[in-house]
Amino acid sequence: MVYFILIAYIALTFLSSLWGKKEKDETPESYFLANRGLGTLTLFFTLIATNFSAFFFLGFAGEGYRIGYSYYAMMAFGTSFAAISFYLIGNKAWHLGKEKGYITPVEMIYDLSKNKFLKWVYLIVMLLFTFPYLALQPIGAGYLLESLTGGDIPYFMGASLLTFFIIIYVFLGGMKSVASTDVKQGIMMVLLMFSAVVVIAHQLGGLSSANAKVFEIHPELFSRQGMGNYFSPQKWLSLCLLWMCCVPMFPQLFMRFFISKNLKGFKTSSILYALIPSFLFLFPVIIGVLGHLSFPELLGKEADQILPKMLVEHSPAWFYTLVMTGALAAFMSTLDSQLLALSTITTRDIVLPFSSQTIELKQQVFLGKIFVVIFALIGLAIAYQPFDTIFDIAKMAFSGLAVLFPTTLALFYWKKANPTVCAISILLGEMIIVGFYFKWFPEVWTGGFASVLPALLLSGSVILIGSIFVPKTT
């Protein structure tokens, strides 16, 4: 039954991806941006399916297990604020993309700044900090397939199978294939996660009863601070700011600002995106918290597998296979978009400027496909031996991308912003993120805040003060 459901889902996804192959006309705008023609519903589902990934399914459940319900509150509240940054960044990007024909965010930043130093800093940061998040998808797939098959498919084999399957359908259809599969995967993700909570809670005697039992064991899981007083007010503020600033800076999401058919559809999708975390994010956290009843002693990275463990323990094989297939759908819908975005940026912003001869439109598409394969293999290599918990890997990647937000905002809305100063601000901000992540700086220097807050404050201050005292040259 397990293998039948998995094979059936993979076959259906592959057939769906052929729609992109049939419709595309082999131009960069078609392959990379679906001809800027996505409607409201498709755009909304491709936004949530692209962003809610292994981090959502496994990371949220793992943090629910480690921290408690306060993790849901912080994530739902903070992610809803992304609607503000969608308006500030996405609204402007849609207008500029429509007017100037931009395909990548780097193209837009370079055209606005006319500064090669800033272009390369922006590009390198966007690539480097996307790789850890990209690697989370095969990591999650490896965990799930190993759990689903009782070890018949080992961790890295499962990660490899998912990666190679995604390479095939992204290679075939580009953004149209990605968007087509995202709609189905997004719907599956929502319905199956809700069903998982209902089934597991029923097996544990009902949601209220199960929560009461957990409360007797670990009441701090229900507190605002969470287990071990994890969430101080400083950390709450830092992480809420992190989600608001980092979400539009994901290259796979930034490029979606260019693909809406019209501005009204983009605005509607952004509002819906802000509303859905209020209920969707609760589902995996509930399962993580209830996991203490069935698996009370999980430590470190073990907690990231609490969702599949609970499903295997408390549901029939056909049901947990369906839910885990939904989780695989989420991983795929993020990984395919990341691969497409990174390959687009590499082709358009690295290869084309350095090419000594004109590269035809069809050749650009072919190059993009080659880079899809290369980046998929890089992500798989990172996934070979995960170096941290899913949440910690994601937080480091998100923080690095968030540092791009002040520069993007400044170039959009402040004519006096100095591009060279903006580039320096990014480098200084990233130095803080990397320094605290690798513990080169003592944690006490943050004053209890997450490292992203001082990084954003420093970056923003450098842009403001530097641009005032170092006038922009024309």
SEPA-416639 format. One line per 5 residues: number of its first residue (from 1); their letters; for each residue x negated, y negated, z negated of C-alpha. Coordinates in steps of 0.02 Angstrom, whole numbers. Last residue first. Layout:
NUM	A	X,Y,Z; ...
This chain:
474	TTKPV	-1276,-2986,555; -1363,-2985,386; -1260,-2959,227; -1315,-3071,86; -1425,-2997,-51
469	FISGI	-1373,-3082,-212; -1185,-3055,-193; -1203,-2887,-105; -1319,-2825,-242; -1201,-2876,-382
464	LIVSG	-1046,-2792,-311; -1128,-2643,-228; -1242,-2609,-377; -1095,-2624,-496; -992,-2499,-397
459	SLLLA	-1131,-2370,-394; -1173,-2394,-578; -991,-2380,-631; -963,-2229,-518; -1115,-2137,-587
454	PLVSA	-1074,-2189,-766; -901,-2111,-741; -957,-1956,-645; -1068,-1899,-789; -916,-1853,-894
449	FGGTW	-891,-1971,-1040; -948,-1933,-1217; -1068,-2081,-1224; -1150,-2023,-1062; -1325,-2043,-1135
444	VEPFW	-1287,-1908,-1264; -1299,-1780,-1124; -1488,-1798,-1117; -1551,-1827,-939; -1642,-1691,-842
439	KFYFG	-1499,-1577,-890; -1479,-1504,-714; -1302,-1573,-702; -1351,-1734,-792; -1489,-1777,-670
434	VIIME	-1391,-1721,-517; -1243,-1836,-554; -1355,-1981,-609; -1466,-1969,-455; -1309,-1959,-350
429	GLLIS	-1256,-2129,-414; -1426,-2205,-378; -1426,-2135,-201; -1249,-2199,-168; -1290,-2373,-233
424	IACVT	-1444,-2379,-120; -1335,-2343,31; -1212,-2479,-21; -1356,-2603,-43; -1409,-2565,135
419	PNAKK	-1230,-2589,196; -1208,-2760,111; -1025,-2787,67; -978,-2966,116; -829,-2913,221
414	WYFLA	-746,-2829,74; -596,-2716,106; -644,-2563,207; -832,-2571,181; -808,-2591,-7
409	LTTPF	-685,-2447,-21; -800,-2329,72; -948,-2382,-34; -852,-2362,-197; -788,-2189,-144
404	LVALG	-952,-2108,-92; -994,-2071,-275; -839,-1959,-279; -926,-1834,-164; -1061,-1795,-292
399	SFAMK	-932,-1781,-431; -825,-1660,-332; -971,-1543,-296; -1026,-1543,-480; -847,-1517,-539
394	AIDFI	-820,-1374,-417; -973,-1278,-474; -925,-1307,-656; -745,-1251,-629; -794,-1093,-534
389	TDFPQ	-914,-1043,-672; -1100,-1050,-631; -1237,-979,-519; -1136,-866,-406; -1250,-735,-325
384	YAIAL	-1211,-702,-142; -1093,-850,-138; -1232,-970,-86; -1275,-854,59; -1091,-846,109
379	GILAF	-1082,-1035,114; -1236,-1039,225; -1161,-905,337; -1002,-1006,359; -1107,-1159,397
374	IVVFI	-1196,-1072,540; -1037,-995,614; -942,-1160,613; -1100,-1240,684; -1086,-1133,840
369	KGLFV	-903,-1183,861; -946,-1367,851; -1079,-1341,984; -946,-1265,1098; -831,-1414,1069
364	QQKLE	-971,-1535,1110; -1010,-1435,1267; -829,-1454,1322; -842,-1643,1301; -1005,-1655,1401
359	ITQSS	-1169,-1687,1312; -1265,-1830,1394; -1452,-1809,1385; -1589,-1849,1261; -1483,-1785,1116
354	FPLVI	-1524,-1863,949; -1363,-1964,931; -1257,-1816,992; -1333,-1685,876; -1319,-1776,710
349	DRTTI	-1156,-1874,702; -1040,-1787,826; -1100,-1607,813; -1145,-1609,629; -987,-1703,579
344	TSLAL	-876,-1585,680; -961,-1430,610; -937,-1494,434; -753,-1532,462; -715,-1365,547
339	LQSDL	-804,-1265,415; -716,-1359,275; -547,-1336,357; -572,-1148,379; -635,-1132,200
334	TSMFA	-486,-1221,124; -350,-1125,215; -445,-962,192; -457,-980,3; -272,-1021,-9
329	ALAGT	-225,-873,100; -333,-761,-8; -230,-820,-156; -71,-776,-63; -146,-605,-28
324	MVLTY	-176,-596,-215; 7,-624,-243; 58,-491,-117; -67,-365,-186; -5,-401,-361
319	FWAPS	170,-357,-303; 131,-198,-205; 25,-129,-348; 157,-150,-481; 137,-291,-609
314	HEVLM	66,-316,-784; -114,-254,-790; -161,-281,-608; -82,-453,-612; -166,-500,-775
309	KPLIQ	-338,-445,-711; -312,-537,-547; -278,-700,-642; -410,-674,-779; -553,-663,-654
304	DAEKG	-624,-835,-689; -630,-786,-873; -775,-668,-837; -880,-819,-783; -906,-867,-965
299	LLEPF	-832,-745,-1092; -678,-634,-1095; -632,-569,-1268; -442,-569,-1283; -391,-480,-1123
294	SLHGL	-206,-434,-1139; -139,-564,-1259; -273,-693,-1218; -216,-686,-1037; -61,-783,-1086
289	VGIIV	-165,-943,-1076; -235,-900,-904; -64,-851,-837; 8,-1016,-896; -138,-1109,-816
284	PFLFL	-105,-1022,-650; 76,-1084,-646; 57,-1260,-718; -35,-1330,-568; 118,-1306,-456
279	FSPIL	237,-1405,-567; 168,-1582,-583; 39,-1544,-447; 177,-1560,-313; 217,-1744,-339
274	AYLIS	58,-1829,-278; 52,-1725,-118; 234,-1769,-86; 188,-1953,-92; 40,-1927,25
269	STKFG	145,-1828,149; 273,-1968,157; 137,-2098,187; 58,-1994,326; 225,-1965,412
264	KLNKS	263,-2151,407; 92,-2191,481; 121,-2089,639; 64,-1927,722; -51,-1888,577
259	IFFRM	-224,-1829,629; -344,-1965,572; -314,-1958,384; -339,-1770,402; -523,-1805,434
254	FLQPF	-541,-1870,256; -466,-1708,191; -595,-1593,272; -734,-1717,232; -687,-1717,47
249	MPVCC	-698,-1902,6; -509,-1926,-11; -508,-1806,-160; -662,-1874,-248; -604,-2043,-312
244	MWLLC	-436,-1999,-389; -496,-1830,-451; -647,-1907,-538; -548,-2047,-619; -437,-1917,-704
239	LSLWK	-596,-1824,-753; -678,-1974,-834; -524,-2033,-927; -491,-1862,-1002; -675,-1841,-1045
234	QPSFY	-678,-2005,-1140; -516,-1964,-1232; -600,-1801,-1291; -546,-1644,-1202; -644,-1493,-1259
229	NGMGQ	-591,-1495,-1441; -653,-1314,-1452; -496,-1252,-1363; -388,-1394,-1300; -393,-1577,-1350
224	RSFLE	-207,-1605,-1324; -166,-1448,-1423; -82,-1290,-1358; -241,-1186,-1338; -287,-1247,-1513
219	PHIEF	-153,-1132,-1585; -261,-980,-1542; -193,-818,-1617; -21,-873,-1680; -2,-986,-1528
214	VKANA	-35,-837,-1413; 110,-743,-1492; 224,-895,-1475; 175,-913,-1292; 224,-732,-1259
209	SSLGG	393,-755,-1346; 433,-914,-1251; 381,-840,-1082; 474,-676,-1100; 427,-508,-1174
204	LQHAI	253,-488,-1100; 316,-398,-945; 438,-541,-914; 298,-670,-928; 194,-573,-800
199	VVVAS	338,-561,-675; 395,-743,-690; 217,-813,-684; 174,-710,-530; 334,-766,-442
194	FMLLV	285,-948,-462; 112,-910,-391; 192,-816,-247; 310,-955,-195; 183,-1097,-197
189	MMIGQ	38,-1004,-113; 148,-923,19; 216,-1093,73; 40,-1164,86; -23,-1012,183
184	KVDTS	117,-1026,311; 87,-1211,339; -103,-1192,333; -101,-1059,472; -35,-1184,599
179	AVSKM	-148,-1324,536; -305,-1216,554; -255,-1151,726; -221,-1328,786; -382,-1391,705
174	GGLFV	-494,-1270,802; -416,-1127,899; -534,-986,937; -688,-1022,831; -574,-1063,683
169	YIIIF	-490,-894,710; -651,-792,720; -751,-883,586; -606,-856,465; -618,-668,488
164	FTLLS	-806,-672,461; -790,-766,297; -653,-655,228; -753,-497,266; -913,-569,192
159	AGMFY	-834,-615,25; -757,-442,14; -925,-361,52; -1004,-472,-80; -886,-417,-218
154	PIDGG	-875,-231,-179; -729,-161,-77; -686,5,-158; -703,-85,-326; -524,-55,-380
149	TLSEL	-461,-117,-213; -371,-271,-280; -508,-316,-404; -649,-308,-277; -540,-400,-152
144	LYGAG	-503,-535,-279; -680,-567,-341; -751,-571,-165; -615,-688,-105; -651,-808,-247
139	IPQLA	-837,-812,-208; -797,-825,-22; -697,-983,-62; -811,-1057,-194; -953,-1069,-67
134	LYPFT	-867,-1214,22; -862,-1309,-143; -1050,-1285,-163; -1079,-1336,20; -973,-1494,15
129	FLLMV	-1099,-1585,-93; -1238,-1568,34; -1137,-1615,187; -1054,-1773,121; -1217,-1828,36
124	ILYVW	-1314,-1804,198; -1187,-1901,301; -1173,-2049,182; -1362,-2065,166; -1382,-2048,354
119	KLFKN	-1251,-2179,396; -1312,-2298,262; -1488,-2298,335; -1418,-2313,511; -1325,-2476,474
114	KSLDY	-1195,-2544,594; -1082,-2554,439; -906,-2529,509; -963,-2421,655; -1074,-2317,542
109	IMEVP	-935,-2287,415; -813,-2239,553; -929,-2117,637; -968,-2042,466; -783,-2015,432
104	TIYGK	-770,-1906,589; -660,-1916,745; -647,-2104,766; -538,-2163,912; -557,-2350,877
99	EKGLH	-375,-2404,855; -299,-2242,795; -446,-2203,684; -447,-2379,614; -261,-2373,570
94	WAKNG	-273,-2198,496; -430,-2242,398; -345,-2394,320; -197,-2293,259; -308,-2149,204
89	ILYFS	-428,-2251,98; -320,-2363,-12; -159,-2265,10; -241,-2096,-13; -336,-2170,-160
84	IAAFS	-173,-2213,-246; -92,-2046,-201; -245,-1963,-278; -174,-2021,-444; -66,-1865,-442
79	TGFAM	-227,-1764,-454; -271,-1843,-621; -102,-1812,-702; -88,-1633,-640; -269,-1592,-683
74	MAYYS	-265,-1671,-857; -98,-1595,-904; -146,-1423,-840; -309,-1426,-937; -214,-1475,-1093
69	YGIRY	-125,-1308,-1080; -275,-1208,-1139; -465,-1226,-1135; -548,-1058,-1093; -397,-960,-1030
64	GEGAF	-319,-1110,-943; -493,-1145,-874; -499,-972,-797; -322,-987,-728; -365,-1156,-651
59	GLFFF	-528,-1091,-577; -454,-932,-505; -304,-997,-408; -338,-1183,-396; -528,-1178,-378
54	ASFNT	-509,-1036,-255; -410,-1162,-152; -288,-1306,-172; -364,-1440,-59; -337,-1372,117
49	AILTF	-171,-1291,77; -110,-1453,-2; -159,-1565,143; -113,-1437,278; 58,-1421,199
44	FLTLT	89,-1609,202; 22,-1631,379; 133,-1490,445; 287,-1566,362; 251,-1744,420
39	GLGRN	208,-1707,602; 32,-1677,668; -16,-1763,832; -190,-1834,817; -240,-1727,968
34	ALFYS	-262,-1576,854; -408,-1668,769; -565,-1560,799; -513,-1456,949; -397,-1586,1028
29	EPTED	-503,-1740,997; -662,-1645,1045; -585,-1588,1211; -552,-1406,1253; -369,-1423,1304
24	KEKKG	-289,-1339,1155; -118,-1256,1165; -155,-1072,1188; -303,-1063,1070; -208,-1157,936
19	WLSSL	-63,-1036,952; -188,-893,939; -208,-937,755; -36,-867,719; -85,-698,791
14	FTLAI	-238,-696,677; -136,-743,524; -11,-605,562; -150,-475,581; -236,-529,420
9	YAILI	-70,-517,327; -32,-344,394; -208,-283,353; -194,-344,173; -20,-273,150
4	FYVM	-69,-103,220; -230,-97,120; -140,-121,-45; 0,0,0
